Amino acid sequence: MLASKNYESGRALSTLPWFGLREGRLVLEDTTIGPVADVHTHLALSYGRRRTVDLLAPWPNTEHYLSLDRPIDLDRYANQNFDARGLGRMRRDLSLGSLTSGGMRRTHTVPNLVREMAEMGVSRSVLLPIEMPVLSWNAETWLEITRDEHALVCLGSLHPLEREPAARLESQKAAGARGVKLHPAVQLTPADHPRAMRIYRICADIDLPVLWHCGPVGIEPAAGRWCSQLKHYWRAVAENPDTTFVLGHAGALQMELALDLARTYPNVYLEIASQGLANVQRLVREAPPDRLMFGSDWPFYHQALPLAKALIATEGAPEARRRFLWETAAELFGLE
């Protein structure tokens, strides 16, 4: 069914049999697809002040970091579709831009995510906040503003250097957190750091799964690339058998090692955001079938990009598609 892996733009994915264009917007037209759970999404991250962006403001268009106007190669790791200008814009928006109310981040809001979900047939999205050691309250803010938004669930988060991790995690769980997000590359703390290891023990005690950013992605600073090497995750998993771990990006550019980790340890799940089509197809074939989940990394990418890969990889396998797109995530994160 796949005629090409290369598209002149993201909107050209509308030529695939599941998608179409409606008033210039990419939509899922096949109503037999779903339900779908996207377990890897973000809103605009803010630091320094509690909320620099109005997260409840609707915008006519979402400014994804990878524009739908860009050419797309489905087989490449997603960030390899950026050009130099696009990478520069993204880095500015995520660094100094995180202290302001402008930039592309202003469109990374609840209404814009929920609208795209409706257009893509995504029933639930899991939000992943990321915290710094100080002046950082993304988890608390997102939990508060999504409390009455049925389409969204939110994980908690904290930096491994948090002085009172148990108290903060218990407070986030009481506010509705369904797990904990840690990002070794951004937080510059490897997964097997002693401060991170104590968080995993707390998560086991209070029954919260840990969703890591996992693996180097090739565009991060050198220190972040070192912190996200798969070698750091093995010890963390091996020494915490009672903690459930989700490897975000399925190990990124070290997918082979992440796949081995999931095969070796039954408490390890894989999430496919940013992986190229060939790797997604391999994960569908070879990963533990009840521990593979769909994710997009919105707003970095439109949800259609990973959804197209997921649908191609599960063509002719309805049971595998149902587990991959919904059932595993629904069970792990308690999605209705």
Backbone torsions as a table, in degrees:
resi	resn	phi	psi	omega
1	MET	NA	-28.1	-178.3
2	LEU	-82.0	113.4	-179.8
3	ALA	-83.5	-28.5	-175.7
4	SER	-152.6	152.9	172.2
5	LYS	-103.9	-2.8	-177.9
6	ASN	-118.1	134.4	-176.0
7	TYR	-131.7	141.4	-177.5
8	GLU	-65.4	-21.1	175.3
9	SER	-161.8	166.7	176.3
10	GLY	-60.1	-35.0	-179.5
11	ARG	-65.2	-23.0	178.9
12	ALA	-69.0	-8.6	171.4
13	LEU	-61.7	-15.6	177.4
14	SER	-62.5	-15.2	177.4
15	THR	-77.6	-14.0	173.7
16	LEU	-70.7	152.6	-169.9
17	PRO	-67.0	-16.2	-176.6
18	TRP	-91.2	-17.7	-169.2
19	PHE	-112.8	168.4	174.1
20	GLY	-159.4	-179.6	176.5
21	LEU	-116.0	135.4	177.3
22	ARG	-131.6	110.7	-176.8
23	GLU	52.7	41.3	177.2
24	GLY	81.5	-2.5	-178.7
25	ARG	-102.2	136.3	179.0
26	LEU	-72.9	128.8	-177.8
27	VAL	-136.6	155.7	171.5
28	LEU	-86.9	118.5	-177.7
29	GLU	-98.5	-18.6	-178.5
30	ASP	-80.8	106.1	-175.5
31	THR	-76.7	-4.3	177.0
32	THR	-83.1	-10.6	179.1
33	ILE	-81.2	133.7	174.6
34	GLY	120.0	169.4	3.3
35	PRO	-70.9	160.2	-179.5
36	VAL	-126.1	134.4	172.8
37	ALA	-115.5	124.5	177.1
38	ASP	-100.9	108.6	-173.0
39	VAL	-95.1	16.1	-178.8
40	HIS	-143.9	84.7	177.5
41	THR	-135.1	161.1	179.2
42	HIS	-138.0	155.0	162.6
43	LEU	-102.2	-177.0	177.4
44	ALA	-64.2	122.7	177.3
45	LEU	-81.8	138.8	-179.3
46	SER	-128.0	140.9	176.5
47	TYR	-136.1	152.8	-178.9
48	GLY	93.1	-50.6	173.5
49	ARG	-121.8	156.5	-174.4
50	ARG	-58.8	-39.7	-178.5
51	ARG	-150.1	108.7	178.1
52	THR	-92.3	-20.9	180.0
53	VAL	-115.2	141.6	173.6
54	ASP	-75.6	99.7	-173.0
55	LEU	-74.3	-6.2	178.6
56	LEU	-106.4	7.6	-177.6
57	ALA	-86.4	129.7	174.2
58	PRO	-82.7	145.8	175.5
59	TRP	-128.7	148.2	-177.7
60	PRO	-58.6	-36.3	-178.8
61	ASN	-139.3	143.7	173.3
62	THR	-86.0	130.6	176.3
63	GLU	-90.9	83.9	175.6
64	HIS	-63.2	148.2	178.9
65	TYR	-63.8	-36.9	170.4
66	LEU	-98.6	105.4	-176.2
67	SER	-65.2	145.9	173.9
68	LEU	-66.2	-11.8	176.6
69	ASP	-79.3	-12.1	-178.2
70	ARG	-79.6	148.4	170.4
71	PRO	-61.4	148.0	-176.5
72	ILE	-126.6	129.7	170.1
73	ASP	-113.3	109.3	-175.2
74	LEU	-63.9	-25.9	-175.9
75	ASP	-79.6	-16.7	-177.8
76	ARG	-83.8	151.9	169.3
77	TYR	-57.5	137.2	-163.6
78	ALA	-54.0	-41.0	-175.5
79	ASN	-70.8	-10.7	177.0
80	GLN	-76.6	-3.7	174.2
81	ASN	-87.0	-5.9	175.9
82	PHE	-74.5	149.9	164.1
83	ASP	-98.1	175.6	-175.1
84	ALA	-61.0	-38.9	-179.3
85	ARG	-65.4	-43.2	179.9
86	GLY	-64.2	-39.7	177.4
87	LEU	-63.6	-41.2	179.2
88	GLY	-63.0	-43.3	177.6
89	ARG	-61.2	-43.7	-179.4
90	MET	-63.0	-45.3	-178.0
91	ARG	-63.6	-41.0	178.5
92	ARG	-65.1	-40.4	-177.2
93	ASP	-66.8	-33.9	-177.0
94	LEU	-87.9	-15.4	-178.3
95	SER	-100.8	-93.6	179.5
96	LEU	-62.4	-30.8	179.8
97	GLY	-62.7	-25.3	-178.3
98	SER	-70.1	-8.8	177.5
99	LEU	-96.8	0.4	-173.9
100	THR	-122.0	175.3	178.3
101	SER	-104.0	6.7	-175.2
102	GLY	-109.5	-153.6	178.5
103	GLY	71.7	-167.6	179.4
104	MET	-66.4	-28.1	-177.2
105	ARG	-59.2	-27.9	-176.2
106	ARG	-60.9	-22.5	-178.8
107	THR	-94.1	0.0	-176.5
108	HIS	-92.8	70.7	-169.8
109	THR	-121.0	168.6	179.3
110	VAL	-57.8	-51.6	-178.5
111	PRO	-59.8	-36.8	-179.0
112	ASN	-70.7	-38.3	176.0
113	LEU	-65.2	-46.7	-177.8
114	VAL	-63.0	-37.5	178.0
115	ARG	-64.6	-44.8	179.3
116	GLU	-64.3	-38.5	176.2
117	MET	-57.3	-45.3	-179.9
118	ALA	-62.7	-38.2	180.0
119	GLU	-71.1	-25.9	-176.8
120	MET	-103.0	3.8	179.9
121	GLY	70.9	22.5	179.0
122	VAL	-88.7	117.8	-175.4
123	SER	-79.2	-40.1	-178.1
124	ARG	-137.8	143.1	171.5
125	SER	-125.5	141.6	178.7
126	VAL	-101.9	122.3	-178.9
127	LEU	-88.8	137.5	-177.0
128	LEU	-119.6	94.9	174.8
129	PRO	-73.4	159.4	178.2
130	ILE	-134.0	128.1	-175.7
131	GLU	-110.6	149.3	171.7
132	MET	-101.2	171.5	-176.9
133	PRO	-63.9	-31.7	-177.4
134	VAL	-139.1	160.9	175.3
135	LEU	50.5	51.2	-173.6
136	SER	-148.0	116.4	-176.9
137	TRP	-138.2	35.2	-176.8
138	ASN	-62.3	-43.4	-178.0
139	ALA	-60.8	-48.9	-178.8
140	GLU	-62.4	-39.8	-179.8
141	THR	-65.9	-47.5	-177.4
142	TRP	-67.7	-38.8	177.2
143	LEU	-60.9	-38.2	-179.1
144	GLU	-69.0	-46.8	-172.4
145	ILE	-79.3	-16.1	179.9
146	THR	-104.2	8.6	-176.5
147	ARG	-57.1	-36.6	-177.4
148	ASP	-106.8	13.1	179.2
149	GLU	-101.4	100.9	-171.6
150	HIS	-62.0	-29.3	-175.3
151	ALA	-73.5	-15.6	-173.7
152	LEU	-118.9	139.6	166.2
153	VAL	-124.1	158.9	-171.2
154	CYS	-132.4	140.3	170.5
155	LEU	-89.6	163.1	169.7
156	GLY	-86.7	177.0	175.3
157	SER	-164.4	156.1	172.3
158	LEU	-161.0	161.2	175.5
159	HIS	-84.8	142.9	179.6
160	PRO	-56.5	-20.5	178.3
161	LEU	-84.1	2.8	177.2
162	GLU	-52.5	132.5	-176.5
163	ARG	-71.4	-37.1	-177.4
164	GLU	-123.4	69.7	-174.0
165	PRO	-63.4	-38.1	-177.9
166	ALA	-62.3	-45.8	-178.5
167	ALA	-63.4	-41.6	-177.5
168	ARG	-69.9	-40.5	179.8
169	LEU	-67.8	-39.4	177.8
170	GLU	-63.8	-38.1	177.7
171	SER	-66.1	-42.1	179.0
172	GLN	-65.8	-39.4	177.6
173	LYS	-63.7	-40.6	178.4
174	ALA	-63.1	-28.6	178.7
175	ALA	-83.4	-2.9	175.2
176	GLY	116.9	3.0	-178.6
177	ALA	-61.6	135.6	-178.5
178	ARG	-101.4	2.6	-178.8
179	GLY	175.5	-167.0	-177.7
180	VAL	-134.5	132.0	177.2
181	LYS	-101.7	127.8	172.9
182	LEU	-126.7	143.1	-175.2
183	HIS	-131.2	86.3	-176.5
184	PRO	-53.5	-36.0	-176.7
185	ALA	-70.4	-42.0	-179.8
186	VAL	-79.1	-40.1	-178.7
187	GLN	-81.4	-4.6	177.4
188	LEU	52.1	44.7	178.6
189	THR	-138.5	112.0	-178.3
190	PRO	-61.2	156.0	-174.2
191	ALA	-62.5	-23.5	-179.2
192	ASP	-101.7	17.4	175.5
193	HIS	-65.1	142.1	-178.4
194	PRO	-54.7	-37.1	179.2
195	ARG	-68.5	-33.6	175.8
196	ALA	-71.2	-37.7	-178.3
197	MET	-62.2	-34.0	179.1
198	ARG	-69.5	-30.6	177.7
199	ILE	-64.7	-40.3	-179.4
200	TYR	-62.5	-38.2	179.2
201	ARG	-65.9	-38.9	176.9
202	ILE	-64.5	-42.9	-179.1
203	CYS	-62.1	-36.8	176.2
204	ALA	-64.1	-40.9	-177.2
205	ASP	-66.0	-35.7	-176.0
206	ILE	-107.7	12.3	171.7
207	ASP	60.2	55.6	174.0
208	LEU	-122.7	122.0	174.7
209	PRO	-68.8	151.9	178.4
210	VAL	-105.3	122.9	173.8
211	LEU	-106.6	111.2	179.6
212	TRP	-91.6	146.5	149.9
213	HIS	-68.8	129.9	-173.1
214	CYS	-133.5	119.0	173.2
215	GLY	102.0	152.0	176.3
216	PRO	-72.9	145.8	-178.5
217	VAL	-114.2	-5.6	173.1
218	GLY	91.6	-12.3	-179.1
219	ILE	-119.9	3.4	-179.7
220	GLU	-85.8	161.7	174.5
221	PRO	-60.1	160.1	-174.3
222	ALA	-58.1	-40.2	-178.7
223	ALA	-64.2	-42.6	177.4
224	GLY	-65.0	-35.6	178.9
225	ARG	-65.0	-39.1	178.2
226	TRP	-66.9	-42.5	-177.8
227	CYS	-64.6	-25.2	-175.2
228	SER	-101.1	11.5	175.9
229	GLN	-64.6	141.2	-175.8
230	LEU	-61.4	-24.8	-179.5
231	LYS	-58.5	-28.6	-179.5
232	HIS	-75.2	-24.2	-175.5
233	TYR	-81.1	-28.0	-176.6
234	TRP	-60.5	-49.0	-178.2
235	ARG	-65.1	-40.2	-179.8
236	ALA	-59.4	-43.3	179.5
237	VAL	-69.5	-46.7	-175.5
238	ALA	-60.5	-35.0	-176.2
239	GLU	-92.4	1.9	179.7
240	ASN	-133.9	65.4	-175.9
241	PRO	-67.6	-16.8	-179.4
242	ASP	-92.5	-0.5	178.3
243	THR	-101.7	137.0	175.8
244	THR	-90.7	129.4	-178.4
245	PHE	-120.0	138.9	173.1
246	VAL	-115.7	123.9	179.6
247	LEU	-89.1	97.3	178.0
248	GLY	-61.9	140.9	-176.9
249	HIS	68.6	8.0	179.7
250	ALA	50.1	40.7	178.2
251	GLY	86.9	0.7	177.6
252	ALA	53.2	-122.5	-176.1
253	LEU	-78.8	-0.1	174.8
254	GLN	-117.1	45.2	-176.3
255	MET	-57.7	-38.1	-178.9
256	GLU	-56.9	-44.0	-178.7
257	LEU	-68.4	-37.6	178.1
258	ALA	-65.3	-40.8	177.5
259	LEU	-61.8	-42.1	176.8
260	ASP	-62.1	-39.3	-179.4
261	LEU	-63.7	-42.5	179.7
262	ALA	-68.9	-34.3	177.4
263	ARG	-69.1	-30.1	-174.8
264	THR	-82.8	-36.6	-172.8
265	TYR	-120.8	125.8	-176.5
266	PRO	-74.1	-6.8	179.1
267	ASN	-97.4	17.2	-177.1
268	VAL	-116.5	127.1	175.7
269	TYR	-110.7	160.8	178.1
270	LEU	-122.1	140.2	177.6
271	GLU	-127.9	136.1	-159.3
272	ILE	-98.2	5.6	-175.1
273	ALA	-49.0	131.2	173.5
274	SER	82.3	-13.8	-179.9
275	GLN	-64.4	147.4	175.7
276	GLY	-73.0	162.9	-174.0
277	LEU	-57.9	-45.5	-178.3
278	ALA	-59.8	-39.0	178.3
279	ASN	-70.2	-38.4	177.3
280	VAL	-62.2	-43.1	178.3
281	GLN	-61.0	-39.9	179.4
282	ARG	-68.3	-40.3	178.5
283	LEU	-62.4	-40.3	177.7
284	VAL	-61.7	-36.6	-179.5
285	ARG	-77.1	-37.8	-164.4
286	GLU	-116.1	-19.6	-180.0
287	ALA	-74.2	155.2	172.9
288	PRO	-52.6	121.1	-168.5
289	PRO	-63.8	-24.1	-179.7
290	ASP	-98.3	16.0	178.9
291	ARG	-136.0	33.4	177.6
292	LEU	-123.6	132.4	-174.3
293	MET	-134.4	156.0	179.8
294	PHE	-88.9	140.2	174.3
295	GLY	-153.4	156.0	-174.5
296	SER	-117.4	-28.2	-169.9
297	ASP	65.6	33.9	172.4
298	TRP	-59.7	138.9	8.6
299	PRO	-95.2	13.6	174.7
300	PHE	-60.4	-40.1	-176.7
301	TYR	-133.8	148.2	171.6
302	HIS	-64.2	143.8	-177.8
303	GLN	-63.7	-20.0	179.6
304	ALA	-65.9	-30.5	-176.0
305	LEU	-63.3	-55.5	176.9
306	PRO	-71.4	-28.7	179.9
307	LEU	-65.4	-38.9	176.4
308	ALA	-59.3	-44.1	179.6
309	LYS	-63.9	-42.2	-179.2
310	ALA	-63.5	-40.9	-178.6
311	LEU	-69.9	-39.1	176.8
312	ILE	-64.4	-43.2	-175.4
313	ALA	-68.7	-24.7	-177.2
314	THR	-109.4	13.0	-179.9
315	GLU	-58.9	130.4	180.0
316	GLY	79.7	5.8	-179.5
317	ALA	-131.1	73.6	-172.9
318	PRO	-61.7	-35.5	179.7
319	GLU	-68.4	-43.4	177.4
320	ALA	-62.8	-40.8	178.8
321	ARG	-61.7	-44.1	-178.4
322	ARG	-63.5	-43.0	177.7
323	ARG	-63.5	-47.1	-175.2
324	PHE	-64.0	-46.9	-173.8
325	LEU	-83.1	-21.2	-174.1
326	TRP	-143.4	-57.4	-162.8
327	GLU	-61.6	-42.9	-178.2
328	THR	-64.8	-45.5	178.7
329	ALA	-65.1	-40.3	-178.7
330	ALA	-61.2	-41.1	179.5
331	GLU	-70.0	-44.1	-175.6
332	LEU	-68.1	-42.5	-174.0
333	PHE	-104.2	7.3	175.6
334	GLY	65.6	46.1	-179.4
335	LEU	-87.2	134.9	-179.9
336	GLU	-74.7	NA	NA
